[in-house]
Amino acid sequence: MRITYTARTALRGLRSNMTRSLLTVLGIVIGITAIILIVSIGQGTERLIIGEIQGMGANTIIIRPGKEPTGPTDAADMLFADSLKTGDVEALRRKENVPDIVTIAPAVMVSGNVSYGGETYRPTIFGWDAEFMGKMMNITPREGEYFDELDIRSKASVAVIGSKVEDELFGNDSAVGKTIRIKNHAFRVVAVLPSHGQSTLFNVDEVVVIPYTTAQTYLLGINYFNEVMLQIEDAEDADAAVVDIERTLRERHNITDPEKDDFWVVTQEGIIDQIATILSVLTLFLSSVVAISLVVGGIGVMNIMLVSVTERTREIGLRKALGARNRDILLQFLTEAVLLTGAGGVVGITLGILFSILAGTIITQVLGRPWGFEFPYSAALLGLGVSAAVGLVFGIYPARKASKKSPIEALRYE
C-alpha cells in the first residue's frame, strides 16, 4: 500500500471526529509547549547571566570565606564565616604576594531598612571598598561622587544609593546632601546611581552602598568580610593569580592541607561553569516533570485509538474482505496515531515559541535588560521527535489490535 494513500486514509479517519481528535491531542500540545517554554527561558536566562558576568571582565576573581558550598545550607553558612579579615586583604594587596592584582575590593552585607523623614524602604545594603562601583562595576554616578579612600579609613557615615531608593525615599527631590538612617545610624548621601536594573550580583536601582569599615564598625560589629573581589591585569593570568591567592591565604591561616581551606576562590570561568550546570540541571528537571503530561497525553491517544478501532470494526472487516493485509491495517492506525501526536507537537512548538517571546518581553521589562529570544532549534526538533515517538509507542497496541481482527467476525460486528 502506498504511503500517500495510507496518510490520506488516516487523515479521513481523524477528520471523521475532529472534536475528539483535538481533545485527545491537548495533553501533547500542553507538554510540548511547556518544554519549549522552559528550554527557551533557561537558555535566555543563561545568556543574560553569563553576559552580565562577562561584562565584569574575565579578569575578575572572587574570594569567599568558609568551605565551598555544596548545598543551600552551606551557602547560608558562608554569610557567617569569619575567615577573611583585614590582614588578609592587606596581604593580598602586596605585589610580592600576588603580582597580578590591579584592584581589590572587600565587601560585607547588611540587612535592614533605610529611612528618611516618614518614608522607609528595604533595599540591598552593601559595605564596599571605594574602588568597587567605579572600577569593577564601571558605573558612573548620575549625581554626586563616590566616597573615597579617606572615607574608608575614617569610617565615614556616607552612602551611595540607587535610583529606586531615591524615588522611594525622596520622590522627585534630589537625595544628594541629605541624611538617611540605616539601623538608626545617620548617613549622608554623596551620590545617586543611574537607573541600571538587575545585574548578576544585585539590582543596582535598589542598592545602598556604604564604606565597608563603617558597616563593620557601626552596623554589624564584625571584623571580617563576606566576600573579596579582585581584578588582575590579564585574564590569561587568572590561574596563576588563583595559585598566588591560595598560597598567600594558606600561609596567613596556617593551613598546610588544601582540604582544610577556610576560603574558596572562583574565577569568571568557574562562575560561568557553575551557573551553566545549575541552569542545565534545573531545565532538565523541569522538562522531566513536564514530560509526565506527554505520557498522560499518550495514554489518552491510546484510549481514543482503542475506541476508534472498536467503532470502525466493520470498516476494518470490509477492507480486509477487499484484500487489505494485516500490515495495511496496522500501518493505517499507526499513521493516525503519529499524525495526531505530530500535529499536537507542531501546535505545541508554535505556542511554545509565542509564549517564549512573550515571556522574554516581560522579563526584559522587569529586569531592565534585553533578555533576547533565540529560537530553540534543538528543543523544537526534540519536541517534534518526542511527539511522533509518543504516537508510535502508544499507537502500536491499538493498531495491532485492529490488524488482528478477523474479517468475518468484523463484518458481523454490530
TARA-V10323 format. One record per residue. N is the residue number from 1. RES is the residue in one small letter. PHI is phi in radians with two decimals (* if undefined). OMEGA is omega as a letter, one per 30 degrees, with the letter a starting at -180 (none if undefined). Layout:
n: <N N>
res: <RES RES>
phi: <PHI PHI>
omega: <OMEGA OMEGA>
//
This chain:
n: <1 2 3 4 5 6 7 8 9 10 11 12 13 14 15 16 17 18 19 20 21 22 23 24 25 26 27 28 29 30 31 32 33 34 35 36 37 38 39 40 41 42 43 44 45 46 47 48 49 50 51 52 53 54 55 56 57 58 59 60 61 62 63 64 65 66 67 68 69 70 71 72 73 74 75 76 77 78 79 80 81 82 83 84 85 86 87 88 89 90 91 92 93 94 95 96 97 98 99 100 101 102 103 104 105 106 107 108 109 110 111 112 113 114 115 116 117 118 119 120 121 122 123 124 125 126 127 128 129 130 131 132 133 134 135 136 137 138 139 140 141 142 143 144 145 146 147 148 149 150 151 152 153 154 155 156 157 158 159 160 161 162 163 164 165 166 167 168 169 170 171 172 173 174 175 176 177 178 179 180 181 182 183 184 185 186 187 188 189 190 191 192 193 194 195 196 197 198 199 200 201 202 203 204 205 206 207 208 209 210 211 212 213 214 215 216 217 218 219 220 221 222 223 224 225 226 227 228 229 230 231 232 233 234 235 236 237 238 239 240 241 242 243 244 245 246 247 248 249 250 251 252 253 254 255 256 257 258 259 260 261 262 263 264 265 266 267 268 269 270 271 272 273 274 275 276 277 278 279 280 281 282 283 284 285 286 287 288 289 290 291 292 293 294 295 296 297 298 299 300 301 302 303 304 305 306 307 308 309 310 311 312 313 314 315 316 317 318 319 320 321 322 323 324 325 326 327 328 329 330 331 332 333 334 335 336 337 338 339 340 341 342 343 344 345 346 347 348 349 350 351 352 353 354 355 356 357 358 359 360 361 362 363 364 365 366 367 368 369 370 371 372 373 374 375 376 377 378 379 380 381 382 383 384 385 386 387 388 389 390 391 392 393 394 395 396 397 398 399 400 401 402 403 404 405 406 407 408 409 410 411 412 413 414>
res: <m r i t y t a r t a l r g l r s n m t r s l l t v l g i v i g i t a i i l i v s i g q g t e r l i i g e i q g m g a n t i i i r p g k e p t g p t d a a d m l f a d s l k t g d v e a l r r k e n v p d i v t i a p a v m v s g n v s y g g e t y r p t i f g w d a e f m g k m m n i t p r e g e y f d e l d i r s k a s v a v i g s k v e d e l f g n d s a v g k t i r i k n h a f r v v a v l p s h g q s t l f n v d e v v v i p y t t a q t y l l g i n y f n e v m l q i e d a e d a d a a v v d i e r t l r e r h n i t d p e k d d f w v v t q e g i i d q i a t i l s v l t l f l s s v v a i s l v v g g i g v m n i m l v s v t e r t r e i g l r k a l g a r n r d i l l q f l t e a v l l t g a g g v v g i t l g i l f s i l a g t i i t q v l g r p w g f e f p y s a a l l g l g v s a a v g l v f g i y p a r k a s k k s p i e a l r y e>
phi: <* -1.22 -1.12 -1.10 -1.14 -1.07 -1.11 -1.12 -1.11 -1.12 -1.12 -1.09 -1.12 -1.25 -1.21 -1.12 -2.48 -1.11 -1.05 -1.13 -1.10 -1.14 -1.15 -1.11 -1.49 -1.04 -1.08 -1.15 -1.03 -1.09 -1.09 -1.17 -1.02 -1.12 -1.12 -1.06 -1.12 -1.11 -1.12 -1.09 -1.13 -1.08 -1.18 -1.13 -1.12 -1.08 -1.11 -1.12 -1.15 -1.12 -1.09 -1.12 -1.14 -1.14 -1.14 -1.33 1.80 -1.22 -1.63 -1.59 -2.23 -2.09 -1.97 -2.19 -1.41 1.42 -1.35 -1.08 -1.20 -2.04 -2.86 -1.01 -1.15 -1.10 -1.11 -1.20 -1.10 -1.04 -1.15 -1.89 -1.24 -2.06 -1.51 -1.86 -2.22 -1.00 -1.06 -1.14 -1.10 -1.11 -1.15 -1.22 -1.16 -1.26 -1.07 -1.19 -1.56 -2.30 -1.09 -1.49 -1.23 -1.82 -2.37 -2.36 -2.38 -1.27 -2.53 -2.26 -1.96 -2.13 -1.91 2.92 -1.65 -2.06 -2.32 -2.62 1.07 -1.70 -1.70 -2.32 -2.51 -1.93 -1.64 -1.59 -1.97 -2.15 -1.82 -2.25 -1.32 -1.11 -1.48 -1.09 -1.09 -1.29 -1.57 -1.44 -1.44 1.00 -2.05 -1.62 -1.02 -1.26 -2.62 1.47 -2.40 -1.14 -1.19 -2.07 -1.10 -1.09 -1.12 -1.12 -1.17 -1.55 0.97 -1.19 -1.62 -2.18 -2.54 -1.96 -2.14 -1.39 -1.13 -1.23 -1.06 -1.09 -1.07 -1.20 -1.63 -2.05 1.12 -1.57 -1.43 -1.33 -1.59 -1.06 1.60 -1.56 -1.91 -1.90 -2.15 -2.14 0.91 1.16 -1.97 -1.41 -2.32 -1.59 -1.32 -1.89 -2.80 -2.13 -1.42 -1.24 -1.11 -2.31 1.41 -1.34 -1.87 -1.10 -1.51 -2.96 -1.55 -1.04 -1.21 -1.96 -1.90 -2.20 -2.02 -2.26 -1.02 -1.11 -1.14 -1.16 -1.09 -1.08 -1.40 -1.71 -1.88 -1.96 1.16 -2.20 -2.21 -2.24 -2.01 -1.48 -2.95 -2.28 -1.86 -2.29 -2.19 -1.93 -1.13 -2.28 -1.04 -1.18 -1.65 -1.04 -1.09 -1.14 -1.13 -1.06 -1.05 -1.13 -1.10 -1.10 -1.09 -1.09 -1.22 -1.15 -1.11 -1.20 -1.67 0.98 -1.85 -1.88 -1.84 -0.97 -1.15 -1.81 -0.96 -1.85 -2.74 -2.53 -2.04 -2.35 -1.71 -1.02 -1.06 -1.14 -1.09 -1.07 -1.08 -1.11 -1.12 -1.07 -1.14 -1.06 -1.18 -1.14 -1.12 -1.11 -1.08 -1.10 -1.10 -1.12 -1.13 -1.15 -1.11 -1.14 -1.04 -1.04 -1.14 -1.20 -1.13 -1.06 -1.09 -1.12 -1.11 -1.08 -1.07 -1.09 -1.08 -1.16 -1.16 -1.13 -1.09 -1.10 -1.08 -1.12 -1.15 -1.86 -1.03 -1.13 -1.06 -1.11 -1.07 -1.10 -1.13 -1.18 -1.12 -1.54 1.99 -1.18 -1.52 -0.99 -1.20 -1.15 -1.14 -1.00 -1.13 -1.09 -1.25 -1.19 -1.12 -1.03 -1.12 -1.19 -1.08 -1.11 -1.27 -1.11 -1.10 -1.08 -1.12 -1.11 -1.10 -1.10 -1.10 -1.07 -1.13 -1.06 -1.16 -1.09 -1.16 -1.15 -1.10 -1.10 -1.09 -1.09 -1.11 -1.14 -1.08 -1.07 -1.18 -1.21 -1.50 1.23 -2.35 -1.18 -1.27 1.38 -1.57 -2.20 -1.06 -1.42 -0.97 -1.09 -1.18 -1.14 -1.13 -1.11 -1.08 -1.14 -1.13 -1.14 -1.10 -1.16 -1.11 -1.06 -1.08 -1.16 -1.15 -1.56 -1.72 -1.17 -1.15 -1.04 -1.15 -1.13 -1.09 -1.14 -1.23 -1.52 -1.18 -1.30 -1.06 -1.18 -1.13 -1.16 -1.22 -1.43 -1.14 -1.91>
omega: <a a a l l a l l l l l l l a a l a a l l a l a a a l l a a a a l a a l a a a a l l l l l l l a a a l l a l l l l l a l l a l l a l l l a l l a a l a l l a a a l a a l a a l l a l l l l a a a l l a a a l a l a l a l a a l l l l a l a l a l a l l l a l l a l a a a a a a a a l l l a l a l a l l a a l l l a a a a l l a l a l a a l l a a a a a a a l a a l a a l l l a l l a l l l a a l a l l a l a l l a a l a a a a l a l l a l l l a a a a a a a l a a l a l l a l l a a a a l a a l l l l l l a l a a l l a a l l l a a l a l l l l a l l l l l l a l l a a l a a l l l l l a a l l l a a l l l l l l l l l l a l a l l l a l a a a a a l l l a a l l l l l l l a l l l a a a l l l a a l a a l l l l l l l l l l l l a l l l l l l l l a l a a a a a l a l l l a a a a a l l l l l l a a l l l l l a a l a a l a l l l a a a l a a l a a l a l none>
//
